[in-house]
């Protein structure tokens, strides 16, 4: 297997938008037989996030079926739990994901379960703030249940939704500059 086409050690495609994207692309080029779901489920830079969490290769709205979870409050309650079950062709490691959302559609918690129904990790969304017309969680905590004393926290101190961007911002020329 030829690993490198340049002195830096990777065959980064010219469209890579950041080092993480370049690394993922390089992994696909180097070992295209590596199972895609296994590669995307690996930890990202020592955190409790997976590569899939960051690039959202799988999407709950497209790659899962969903219904109210057993034991959920009924629709119209302040919070409901939605059970998201992967479609058979979706390359994910989860048996299902339970998502707790407020009546306004703001996520509060995501609980990820193995195919055997064992809770593996939990995303907790908190510090909800109004930004423009949206209610947005400003703190995201990931807890892995096999390591109860560990967690990874992302805090958003400043967040702008739908900022005005120049049309050429994501052009090839802009990436080269």
PASEBA-1860 file (N, C-alpha, C; in nm, 3 decimals):
! residues 177
1> XXXXXXXX> 0.084/-0.120/0.000/0.000/0.000/0.000/0.088/0.125/0.000 ~ 0.076/0.207/-0.098/0.152/0.331/-0.107/0.089/0.433/-0.014 ~ 0.163/0.480/0.086/0.106/0.570/0.185/0.122/0.715/0.150 ~ 0.218/0.750/0.066/0.246/0.892/0.051/0.270/0.932/-0.092 ~ 0.217/1.043/-0.128/0.244/1.099/-0.260/0.314/1.233/-0.246 ~ 0.344/1.275/-0.123/0.418/1.399/-0.103/0.505/1.388/0.022 ~ 0.602/1.477/0.039/0.695/1.466/0.150/0.631/1.477/0.288 ~ 0.515/1.535/0.300/0.454/1.550/0.433/0.395/1.420/0.484
9> XXXXXXXX> 0.388/1.318/0.399/0.342/1.188/0.445/0.199/1.157/0.411 ~ 0.125/1.248/0.353/-0.014/1.221/0.322/-0.049/1.264/0.181 ~ -0.155/1.207/0.130/-0.201/1.246/-0.002/-0.326/1.332/0.016 ~ -0.309/1.448/0.070/-0.420/1.536/0.100/-0.482/1.588/-0.029 ~ -0.611/1.567/-0.046/-0.675/1.618/-0.168/-0.679/1.769/-0.167 ~ -0.678/1.831/-0.284/-0.678/1.977/-0.290/-0.803/2.041/-0.233 ~ -0.909/1.961/-0.211/-1.034/2.017/-0.158/-1.044/2.007/-0.007 ~ -0.941/1.952/0.060/-0.948/1.940/0.206/-0.961/2.078/0.268
17> XXXXXXXX> -1.057/2.093/0.359/-1.085/2.225/0.415/-1.015/2.251/0.547 ~ -0.961/2.147/0.611/-0.893/2.164/0.739/-0.809/2.040/0.767 ~ -0.721/2.046/0.864/-0.637/1.928/0.894/-0.717/1.803/0.928 ~ -0.829/1.818/1.000/-0.909/1.701/1.034/-0.966/1.639/0.908 ~ -1.020/1.721/0.820/-1.075/1.671/0.694/-0.965/1.605/0.612 ~ -0.847/1.666/0.610/-0.734/1.609/0.536/-0.697/1.472/0.592 ~ -0.697/1.458/0.724/-0.663/1.331/0.787/-0.764/1.224/0.750 ~ -0.892/1.259/0.756/-0.997/1.163/0.721/-0.984/1.123/0.575
25> XXXXXXXX> -0.961/1.220/0.486/-0.943/1.190/0.345/-0.822/1.100/0.324 ~ -0.713/1.130/0.396/-0.592/1.049/0.384/-0.619/0.906/0.429 ~ -0.697/0.889/0.536/-0.729/0.755/0.584/-0.809/0.678/0.479 ~ -0.900/0.745/0.411/-0.979/0.680/0.307/-0.891/0.641/0.189 ~ -0.795/0.728/0.155/-0.706/0.699/0.042/-0.610/0.587/0.077 ~ -0.552/0.591/0.197/-0.453/0.494/0.239/-0.514/0.355/0.252 ~ -0.626/0.343/0.317/-0.686/0.213/0.340/-0.835/0.217/0.311 ~ -0.870/0.218/0.180/-1.012/0.229/0.147/-1.094/0.108/0.190
33> XXXXXXXX> -1.028/-0.001/0.230/-1.100/-0.119/0.274/-1.137/-0.115/0.422 ~ -1.084/-0.016/0.495/-1.119/0.000/0.635/-1.268/0.028/0.643 ~ -1.342/-0.044/0.727/-1.487/-0.020/0.735/-1.515/0.126/0.773 ~ -1.596/0.189/0.694/-1.624/0.331/0.711/-1.679/0.362/0.849 ~ -1.774/0.281/0.897/-1.834/0.309/1.028/-1.732/0.294/1.139 ~ -1.640/0.200/1.127/-1.537/0.182/1.230/-1.445/0.302/1.235 ~ -1.409/0.355/1.118/-1.320/0.470/1.113/-1.388/0.593/1.173 ~ -1.514/0.613/1.143/-1.584/0.733/1.188/-1.620/0.726/1.336
41> XXXXXXXX> -1.624/0.606/1.395/-1.663/0.597/1.535/-1.545/0.613/1.630 ~ -1.423/0.620/1.578/-1.304/0.634/1.663/-1.300/0.769/1.733 ~ -1.230/0.773/1.847/-1.219/0.897/1.924/-1.142/1.003/1.846 ~ -1.180/1.128/1.866/-1.114/1.239/1.797/-1.019/1.308/1.894 ~ -0.892/1.302/1.863/-0.786/1.373/1.934/-0.794/1.357/2.086 ~ -0.819/1.236/2.133/-0.820/1.208/2.276/-0.945/1.252/2.349 ~ -1.043/1.304/2.278/-1.166/1.347/2.343/-1.265/1.231/2.344 ~ -1.383/1.256/2.393/-1.489/1.157/2.390/-1.579/1.173/2.268
49> XXXXXXXX> -1.540/1.263/2.179/-1.613/1.280/2.053/-1.558/1.184/1.951 ~ -1.645/1.136/1.863/-1.600/1.053/1.751/-1.587/1.144/1.629 ~ -1.519/1.094/1.529/-1.510/1.170/1.404/-1.650/1.195/1.348 ~ -1.738/1.098/1.363/-1.875/1.114/1.312/-1.948/1.227/1.384 ~ -1.921/1.245/1.514/-1.983/1.356/1.587/-1.945/1.490/1.524 ~ -1.821/1.500/1.478/-1.771/1.627/1.426/-1.813/1.654/1.283 ~ -1.814/1.552/1.199/-1.846/1.576/1.058/-1.987/1.533/1.023 ~ -2.054/1.470/1.119/-2.192/1.423/1.102/-2.211/1.349/0.970
57> XXXXXXXX> -2.132/1.242/0.954/-2.147/1.157/0.837/-2.285/1.092/0.837 ~ -2.332/1.051/0.956/-2.467/0.999/0.966/-2.556/1.108/1.025 ~ -2.678/1.116/0.980/-2.770/1.219/1.026/-2.895/1.150/1.082 ~ -2.932/1.193/1.203/-3.050/1.134/1.266/-3.173/1.149/1.178 ~ -3.187/1.265/1.111/-3.307/1.291/1.032/-3.312/1.210/0.903 ~ -3.198/1.165/0.852/-3.195/1.094/0.724/-3.164/0.945/0.737 ~ -3.077/0.909/0.830/-3.027/0.773/0.839/-3.094/0.689/0.948 ~ -3.190/0.748/1.019/-3.259/0.679/1.128/-3.409/0.692/1.109
65> XXXXXXXX> -3.482/0.596/1.163/-3.627/0.612/1.175/-3.650/0.662/1.317 ~ -3.759/0.727/1.341/-3.781/0.782/1.475/-3.929/0.777/1.514 ~ -3.947/0.763/1.644/-4.080/0.757/1.704/-4.063/0.793/1.851 ~ -4.171/0.820/1.921/-4.162/0.844/2.064/-4.104/0.721/2.132 ~ -4.009/0.742/2.222/-3.946/0.630/2.293/-4.044/0.571/2.394 ~ -4.028/0.443/2.423/-4.112/0.383/2.529/-4.093/0.461/2.659 ~ -4.204/0.495/2.724/-4.197/0.568/2.850/-4.186/0.719/2.835 ~ -4.182/0.768/2.710/-4.172/0.912/2.688/-4.301/0.983/2.728
73> XXXXXXXX> -4.286/1.108/2.766/-4.404/1.192/2.786/-4.472/1.209/2.650 ~ -4.602/1.238/2.649/-4.672/1.255/2.521/-4.632/1.386/2.453 ~ -4.654/1.392/2.323/-4.630/1.516/2.249/-4.705/1.629/2.316 ~ -4.644/1.746/2.320/-4.704/1.862/2.386/-4.653/1.881/2.527 ~ -4.587/1.779/2.583/-4.528/1.791/2.717/-4.405/1.882/2.708 ~ -4.357/1.935/2.821/-4.238/2.022/2.817/-4.115/1.955/2.756 ~ -4.101/1.822/2.776/-3.992/1.746/2.714/-4.046/1.611/2.669 ~ -3.999/1.566/2.553/-4.033/1.433/2.504/-3.903/1.361/2.466
81> XXXXXXXX> -3.909/1.228/2.465/-3.794/1.149/2.424/-3.827/1.080/2.293 ~ -3.741/1.104/2.195/-3.757/1.046/2.063/-3.654/0.935/2.046 ~ -3.698/0.816/2.008/-3.607/0.705/1.983/-3.573/0.704/1.834 ~ -3.443/0.713/1.806/-3.392/0.711/1.670/-3.324/0.577/1.648 ~ -3.373/0.500/1.553/-3.320/0.367/1.524/-3.258/0.370/1.385 ~ -3.131/0.326/1.372/-3.066/0.333/1.241/-3.136/0.245/1.138 ~ -3.145/0.296/1.016/-3.196/0.216/0.905/-3.095/0.105/0.877 ~ -3.140/-0.008/0.824/-3.049/-0.122/0.804/-2.922/-0.089/0.725
89> XXXXXXXX> -2.930/0.002/0.631/-2.814/0.035/0.547/-2.724/0.142/0.607 ~ -2.759/0.195/0.724/-2.681/0.302/0.786/-2.559/0.243/0.859 ~ -2.437/0.289/0.822/-2.316/0.234/0.884/-2.284/0.302/1.017 ~ -2.355/0.265/1.122/-2.329/0.320/1.255/-2.313/0.206/1.355 ~ -2.257/0.237/1.469/-2.235/0.135/1.572/-2.346/0.132/1.675 ~ -2.443/0.223/1.667/-2.547/0.234/1.770/-2.666/0.146/1.738 ~ -2.722/0.086/1.842/-2.847/0.014/1.828/-2.962/0.113/1.814 ~ -2.955/0.220/1.894/-3.051/0.329/1.885/-2.998/0.448/1.965
97> XXXXXXXX> -3.060/0.563/1.941/-3.025/0.686/2.011/-3.154/0.746/2.063 ~ -3.160/0.774/2.194/-3.275/0.844/2.251/-3.239/0.991/2.263 ~ -3.324/1.077/2.207/-3.300/1.221/2.210/-3.413/1.287/2.288 ~ -3.376/1.359/2.393/-3.473/1.433/2.473/-3.474/1.576/2.420 ~ -3.592/1.624/2.380/-3.605/1.759/2.326/-3.716/1.832/2.400 ~ -3.701/1.965/2.406/-3.806/2.048/2.467/-3.918/2.067/2.367 ~ -4.028/2.123/2.414/-4.142/2.149/2.326/-4.105/2.250/2.217 ~ -3.996/2.325/2.238/-3.949/2.420/2.136/-3.852/2.354/2.037
105> XXXXXXXX> -3.824/2.225/2.056/-3.734/2.154/1.967/-3.587/2.166/2.003 ~ -3.556/2.215/2.122/-3.417/2.229/2.165/-3.371/2.097/2.227 ~ -3.259/2.042/2.178/-3.210/1.917/2.237/-3.160/1.940/2.379 ~ -3.192/1.849/2.468/-3.147/1.855/2.607/-3.046/1.744/2.634 ~ -3.073/1.626/2.575/-2.985/1.512/2.600/-2.998/1.413/2.485 ~ -2.885/1.349/2.452/-2.883/1.238/2.357/-2.816/1.121/2.428 ~ -2.883/1.007/2.430/-2.828/0.887/2.493/-2.807/0.782/2.385 ~ -2.683/0.735/2.373/-2.645/0.641/2.269/-2.638/0.500/2.328
113> XXXXXXXX> -2.708/0.405/2.265/-2.716/0.269/2.315/-2.654/0.171/2.215 ~ -2.590/0.066/2.268/-2.533/-0.038/2.183/-2.646/-0.120/2.121 ~ -2.608/-0.210/2.033/-2.707/-0.298/1.971/-2.771/-0.392/2.074 ~ -2.705/-0.408/2.191/-2.760/-0.491/2.297/-2.844/-0.410/2.396 ~ -2.863/-0.280/2.368/-2.945/-0.195/2.453/-2.873/-0.139/2.573 ~ -2.740/-0.143/2.575/-2.661/-0.090/2.686/-2.627/0.057/2.657 ~ -2.653/0.145/2.755/-2.621/0.286/2.737/-2.469/0.301/2.734 ~ -2.417/0.361/2.626/-2.273/0.372/2.605/-2.224/0.512/2.639
121> XXXXXXXX> -2.297/0.615/2.593/-2.255/0.752/2.622/-2.375/0.845/2.616 ~ -2.356/0.962/2.675/-2.462/1.063/2.682/-2.407/1.199/2.645 ~ -2.478/1.268/2.557/-2.450/1.409/2.528/-2.553/1.489/2.607 ~ -2.507/1.585/2.686/-2.597/1.673/2.759/-2.581/1.814/2.703 ~ -2.692/1.873/2.663/-2.693/2.009/2.609/-2.750/2.100/2.718 ~ -2.677/2.203/2.757/-2.724/2.290/2.865/-2.685/2.435/2.838 ~ -2.712/2.521/2.935/-2.689/2.666/2.922/-2.756/2.719/2.795 ~ -2.886/2.696/2.786/-2.962/2.739/2.669/-2.971/2.891/2.667
129> XXXXXXXX> -2.933/2.949/2.554/-2.940/3.095/2.537/-3.014/3.127/2.407 ~ -3.079/3.240/2.408/-3.148/3.287/2.289/-3.048/3.361/2.202 ~ -3.026/3.315/2.081/-2.937/3.381/1.985/-3.022/3.409/1.862 ~ -3.047/3.538/1.840/-3.141/3.574/1.734/-3.276/3.518/1.770 ~ -3.333/3.440/1.679/-3.464/3.380/1.706/-3.452/3.234/1.753 ~ -3.330/3.185/1.770/-3.308/3.045/1.806/-3.268/3.028/1.952 ~ -3.315/2.921/2.015/-3.268/2.880/2.147/-3.158/2.778/2.125 ~ -3.038/2.808/2.176/-2.921/2.727/2.143/-2.849/2.684/2.271
137> XXXXXXXX> -2.814/2.554/2.282/-2.733/2.510/2.396/-2.590/2.563/2.380 ~ -2.539/2.628/2.482/-2.404/2.685/2.476/-2.301/2.594/2.543 ~ -2.346/2.485/2.601/-2.256/2.389/2.666/-2.296/2.248/2.622 ~ -2.198/2.173/2.575/-2.219/2.036/2.534/-2.123/1.948/2.612 ~ -2.176/1.852/2.687/-2.095/1.761/2.766/-2.115/1.620/2.714 ~ -2.005/1.551/2.691/-2.009/1.412/2.648/-1.955/1.326/2.761 ~ -2.035/1.229/2.804/-1.993/1.137/2.909/-1.998/0.995/2.853 ~ -1.889/0.922/2.874/-1.882/0.782/2.833/-1.907/0.698/2.958
145> XXXXXXXX> -2.006/0.612/2.954/-2.048/0.541/3.075/-1.946/0.439/3.124 ~ -1.856/0.393/3.037/-1.751/0.302/3.080/-1.641/0.375/3.158 ~ -1.642/0.510/3.149/-1.542/0.592/3.219/-1.615/0.703/3.294 ~ -1.682/0.670/3.404/-1.770/0.767/3.470/-1.701/0.891/3.527 ~ -1.572/0.888/3.547/-1.503/1.005/3.601/-1.450/1.097/3.491 ~ -1.476/1.063/3.365/-1.428/1.142/3.253/-1.544/1.205/3.177 ~ -1.514/1.317/3.114/-1.610/1.379/3.023/-1.534/1.477/2.935 ~ -1.596/1.515/2.825/-1.544/1.619/2.739/-1.650/1.727/2.731
153> XXXXXXXX> -1.610/1.853/2.750/-1.705/1.964/2.750/-1.665/2.064/2.642 ~ -1.763/2.108/2.565/-1.743/2.217/2.470/-1.830/2.332/2.516 ~ -1.769/2.448/2.533/-1.841/2.571/2.571/-1.836/2.669/2.454 ~ -1.949/2.723/2.420/-1.955/2.827/2.320/-1.967/2.960/2.395 ~ -1.865/3.042/2.388/-1.868/3.171/2.457/-1.936/3.277/2.372 ~ -1.919/3.264/2.240/-1.977/3.361/2.148/-2.019/3.283/2.024 ~ -2.141/3.302/1.981/-2.191/3.227/1.868/-2.276/3.318/1.781 ~ -2.250/3.315/1.652/-2.330/3.392/1.557/-2.393/3.294/1.460
161> XXXXXXXX> -2.523/3.303/1.443/-2.595/3.218/1.349/-2.621/3.295/1.221 ~ -2.603/3.228/1.110/-2.627/3.287/0.978/-2.553/3.418/0.956 ~ -2.421/3.421/0.980/-2.348/3.546/0.954/-2.341/3.571/0.804 ~ -2.328/3.697/0.766/-2.312/3.732/0.626/-2.173/3.687/0.579 ~ -2.169/3.608/0.474/-2.043/3.559/0.419/-2.030/3.600/0.274 ~ -1.909/3.633/0.235/-1.886/3.668/0.095/-1.901/3.543/0.009 ~ -1.952/3.560/-0.113/-1.976/3.447/-0.201/-1.849/3.367/-0.232 ~ -1.734/3.432/-0.235/-1.612/3.364/-0.275/-1.534/3.306/-0.156
169> XXXXXXXX> -1.589/3.309/-0.036/-1.518/3.263/0.082/-1.471/3.118/0.071 ~ -1.551/3.032/0.012/-1.517/2.890/0.002/-1.471/2.850/-0.138 ~ -1.421/2.943/-0.212/-1.370/2.912/-0.345/-1.231/2.849/-0.334 ~ -1.188/2.783/-0.442/-1.054/2.724/-0.443/-0.947/2.831/-0.422 ~ -0.966/2.947/-0.481/-0.868/3.054/-0.466/-0.858/3.098/-0.321 ~ -0.971/3.109/-0.253/-0.971/3.148/-0.113/-0.900/3.043/-0.026 ~ -0.919/2.914/-0.059/-0.852/2.808/0.015/-0.701/2.813/-0.006 ~ -0.656/2.856/-0.122/-0.514/2.864/-0.151/-0.448/2.982/-0.082
177> X> -0.523/3.089/-0.058/-0.466/3.211/0.001/-0.438/3.199/0.147
END
